[in-house]
Amino acid sequence: MGISCRSLRVTDRGRHRLAVDFLEVADGETVAVLGPNGAGKSTLLRALAHLEPAAGGEVLLDGEPVPPAQLRAAVAAVLQRPVLQRASVLDNAAAGLRLRGMRRARARLLARPWLDALGIAHLADRHARTLSGGEVQRVAIARALAVRSRVLLLDEPFTGLDATTRADLIADLRTALDQSTAAVLLVTHDRDEAAALAHRTALLLRGRIRQVGATADVLDSPADLECARLLGYTTHLPSELTGHDVLLVARPERCRLVVPGGAPARHGVVVAGTLRRVVPLGGTTRVDVDTAAGPIAVLTTTEVTTAPGDPVCVAVDAGNARECPPRDAAPIEDTA
Amino acid sequence: MGAVDVLLDGLLEAVRLLLTGDEDTWSVTALTLQVSLTATAVALLLGVPFGTALALGRFGGRRVLLAAANTGMGLPPVVVGLFVTVLLWRSGPLGALGLLYTPTAMVIAQAVIATPIVAALTAAALQQVDPGFLLQMRALGATRMRATAALLAEARLPLLAAGLAGFGAVVSEVGAAQMVGGNIEGQTRVLTTAAVLATSRGQFALAIAFGLVLLAIAFAVNLFVTLAQQREEAKGAGAPATEERTAPGSRPSGAARSSS
């Protein structure tokens, strides 16, 4: 049991922004909604919390349609840009409970352990205005967790944080979520966040869910070309190059540069081309190769000795190539 | 006698009047506070909800009303006094109530002056809070009512200033108080009308005494509000500043904003 939605539609001035036929998050489960900017991720989150009017469809709690007030009471959301109150960190963490009618002293008492869980107990008496971006995010998450709602919605809770702060916060959040029985929906554009936090992942592209399944499965096997691009399979090997029936895609970091006539790929594919340019990215090197079917990119950590203009081959081992249906799924406007 | 002597004498006389607890001066002061504080309270009761609706509401004519409230901040007290007098005149629409030349009439007139000030400043105060504030409160499960209450609490300092501006406007006005109150000794005489009368009679010392009391009231009220504001600000600035400093609750700042 948990939260789910059926035929959820959101329109903006006649244009469909979201059309989700079905999505469910079970109690105790974390589902990531992964999508590029503008895919409708935040719209989906707000529609689930009844913060944005839906043009159609329904949001269900434990499989039953519920009135907006009841749904909102069951949900706590961390919005993309955290807004804290002009008050101490502890009072901010208690704000969710206070807004639900709890007395201040009790709310503060119940909120305090969540500051500890998010690693900000030492900031309890600090004024919210003196916090750094990462600390603000932690307070916002603690505030939502303290409510102990049935459903927790997280809208890109790690944006704008530096890599270290983000990694620490992901670890703390993961620990906190493991202790919680809430149904958690995480909206993100970062597949690493999905991999770290979500049991299941849904790919949202142009307002539609294209693929949903166990996170590891989804991240490893894109359903179509757009999903592949979203998941980092950005090196495309068309059938005219590979001799396969369908398009093959691969992660650029899983492609290898080989000299023509060198060792063939293990049960994989090798395509020939001309080296166009070599871009050192610090640690890795990006190599662009022109082929008969267009440019492809390779990321490598080994030294590139080939010079621009030289013939070169790109090899992809069989385990690293994915077959992709030739055409993208229909856009939302055509079918909704 | 030169002008400086007049002022000096006036100051000395004023201090004597105040220190010796001159009964007339204190009764006039008491009535002034009573009338203007009541009028401010009425203006807050009307102006805060009205200003909130102007800031948050989505209804036709909202902008026109907002412009009207902003214009109302500069309502000439004499004009307000004139209209209230006409309304309360014995043969006027509300003449049967017999309110003209009573403190109640002065409260009405001053409330009319202060309400648009409170409303316009309330709207401005609420619009300065982060635009995402209400949505975030609602996202935490707050009802519309509780979310609005949280927003008002968030804007408490500018709201305090709105009330202060309303009080400052009415305690210092003379036109409406004179017109609807009539400056009747012991009944409707307030500090401003008393100062005008004393001056016209050449009793400069008395006039200056009234003026000083007025200034003292204004200072006391401002001191109270300023101290409250500074205390609040100090809370927000007490801790060491960190590198990525954000200002939740104020306008969205670059650091706190995410780009996606």
Boltz contact constraints between the chains, C-beta under 6 A:
constraints:
  - contact:
      token1: [A, 37]
      token2: [B, 260]
      max_distance: 6.0
  - contact:
      token1: [A, 49]
      token2: [B, 139]
      max_distance: 6.0
  - contact:
      token1: [A, 51]
      token2: [B, 138]
      max_distance: 6.0
  - contact:
      token1: [A, 51]
      token2: [B, 139]
      max_distance: 6.0
  - contact:
      token1: [A, 72]
      token2: [B, 141]
      max_distance: 6.0
  - contact:
      token1: [A, 73]
      token2: [B, 141]
      max_distance: 6.0
  - contact:
      token1: [A, 76]
      token2: [B, 140]
      max_distance: 6.0
  - contact:
      token1: [A, 76]
      token2: [B, 141]
      max_distance: 6.0
  - contact:
      token1: [A, 77]
      token2: [B, 139]
      max_distance: 6.0
  - contact:
      token1: [A, 79]
      token2: [B, 136]
      max_distance: 6.0
  - contact:
      token1: [A, 79]
      token2: [B, 139]
      max_distance: 6.0
  - contact:
      token1: [A, 80]
      token2: [B, 258]
      max_distance: 6.0
  - contact:
      token1: [A, 81]
      token2: [B, 132]
      max_distance: 6.0
  - contact:
      token1: [A, 81]
      token2: [B, 257]
      max_distance: 6.0
  - contact:
      token1: [A, 81]
      token2: [B, 258]
      max_distance: 6.0
  - contact:
      token1: [A, 83]
      token2: [B, 130]
      max_distance: 6.0
  - contact:
      token1: [A, 83]
      token2: [B, 132]
      max_distance: 6.0
  - contact:
      token1: [A, 83]
      token2: [B, 133]
      max_distance: 6.0
  - contact:
      token1: [A, 83]
      token2: [B, 136]
      max_distance: 6.0
  - contact:
      token1: [A, 83]
      token2: [B, 248]
      max_distance: 6.0
  - contact:
      token1: [A, 84]
      token2: [B, 248]
      max_distance: 6.0
  - contact:
      token1: [A, 85]
      token2: [B, 154]
      max_distance: 6.0
  - contact:
      token1: [A, 86]
      token2: [B, 154]
      max_distance: 6.0
  - contact:
      token1: [A, 86]
      token2: [B, 249]
      max_distance: 6.0
  - contact:
      token1: [A, 96]
      token2: [B, 140]
      max_distance: 6.0
  - contact:
      token1: [A, 99]
      token2: [B, 137]
      max_distance: 6.0
  - contact:
      token1: [A, 99]
      token2: [B, 140]
      max_distance: 6.0
  - contact:
      token1: [A, 99]
      token2: [B, 142]
      max_distance: 6.0
  - contact:
      token1: [A, 99]
      token2: [B, 146]
      max_distance: 6.0
  - contact:
      token1: [A, 100]
      token2: [B, 141]
      max_distance: 6.0
  - contact:
      token1: [A, 126]
      token2: [B, 239]
      max_distance: 6.0
  - contact:
      token1: [A, 127]
      token2: [B, 235]
      max_distance: 6.0
  - contact:
      token1: [A, 127]
      token2: [B, 236]
      max_distance: 6.0
  - contact:
      token1: [A, 128]
      token2: [B, 248]
      max_distance: 6.0
  - contact:
      token1: [A, 129]
      token2: [B, 236]
      max_distance: 6.0
  - contact:
      token1: [A, 129]
      token2: [B, 247]
      max_distance: 6.0
  - contact:
      token1: [A, 130]
      token2: [B, 239]
      max_distance: 6.0
  - contact:
      token1: [A, 132]
      token2: [B, 242]
      max_distance: 6.0
  - contact:
      token1: [A, 132]
      token2: [B, 244]
      max_distance: 6.0
  - contact:
      token1: [A, 133]
      token2: [B, 244]
      max_distance: 6.0
  - contact:
      token1: [A, 133]
      token2: [B, 246]
      max_distance: 6.0
  - contact:
      token1: [A, 133]
      token2: [B, 255]
      max_distance: 6.0
  - contact:
      token1: [A, 136]
      token2: [B, 246]
      max_distance: 6.0
  - contact:
      token1: [A, 159]
      token2: [B, 258]
      max_distance: 6.0
  - contact:
      token1: [A, 159]
      token2: [B, 260]
      max_distance: 6.0
  - contact:
      token1: [A, 160]
      token2: [B, 258]
      max_distance: 6.0
